[in-house]
Amino acid sequence: MFVDPVYSLQNIYKAYQMSFHPLQNEEYWSTHNGPNFIPDPHIRRKTSGRPTTARIHNEIDKPINEPKKCSYYKNE
């Protein structure tokens, strides 16, 4: 009653009732006459690494003026 009839099992069976034909060899393909799109590398998103933050930093984010310590010996 709350779900559209498009999502019924009968309609899903109808979608897969037709057979799928495999692609032919590339020799039989027609030539492409449309425009060729070349992506601009400057507007692509970075794929690896941690994403940059857009948060505005405030006084809580400023480090306290403590002397730096060695991570191994815990000395200044």
C-alpha positions in Angstrom: 0.0 0.0 0.0 2.9 2.4 0.8 5.2 1.1 -1.9 4.8 2.0 -5.6 3.8 -0.9 -7.8 6.9 -0.3 -9.9 8.9 -2.1 -7.2 6.8 -5.2 -7.2 8.3 -8.6 -8.1 6.3 -8.9 -11.3 7.9 -5.7 -12.7 11.4 -6.8 -11.6 10.9 -10.1 -13.5 9.7 -8.2 -16.5 12.9 -6.1 -16.5 15.1 -9.2 -16.7 12.8 -11.2 -18.9 14.5 -10.0 -22.1 17.9 -11.5 -23.0 21.1 -9.5 -23.1 23.3 -9.9 -26.1 27.1 -9.7 -25.7 29.0 -6.9 -27.4 30.4 -7.7 -30.9 34.0 -7.4 -31.9 35.3 -3.8 -32.2 35.5 -4.2 -36.0 31.7 -4.1 -36.3 31.3 -1.0 -34.2 30.2 2.2 -36.0 32.5 5.2 -35.9 31.8 7.9 -33.3 30.8 11.2 -34.9 30.0 13.2 -31.7 32.2 15.5 -29.7 35.3 14.3 -27.8 35.3 15.4 -24.2 38.7 15.9 -22.6 38.6 16.3 -18.8 40.4 19.3 -17.3 43.0 18.0 -14.9 42.9 21.2 -12.8 39.3 20.7 -11.7 39.5 17.0 -10.8 39.3 16.0 -7.2 42.2 14.6 -5.4 41.9 10.8 -5.2 44.3 9.9 -2.4 45.1 11.3 1.0 43.0 12.9 3.7 40.6 15.5 2.5 41.3 19.1 3.5 39.1 20.7 6.2 37.0 23.7 5.7 36.5 24.4 9.4 37.3 27.8 10.7 39.9 27.6 13.5 39.5 29.5 16.7 41.5 30.1 19.9 40.9 26.5 21.1 42.9 25.2 18.2 46.0 27.3 19.0 48.7 25.3 20.7 49.7 26.0 24.3 53.2 27.4 24.7 54.8 24.4 26.2 58.4 23.3 25.4 58.6 20.5 22.8 59.5 17.1 24.2 61.2 14.1 22.6 58.6 11.4 21.9 61.1 8.7 22.9 62.9 10.1 26.0 60.2 12.6 27.1 62.9 15.3 27.6 62.8 18.9 26.3 
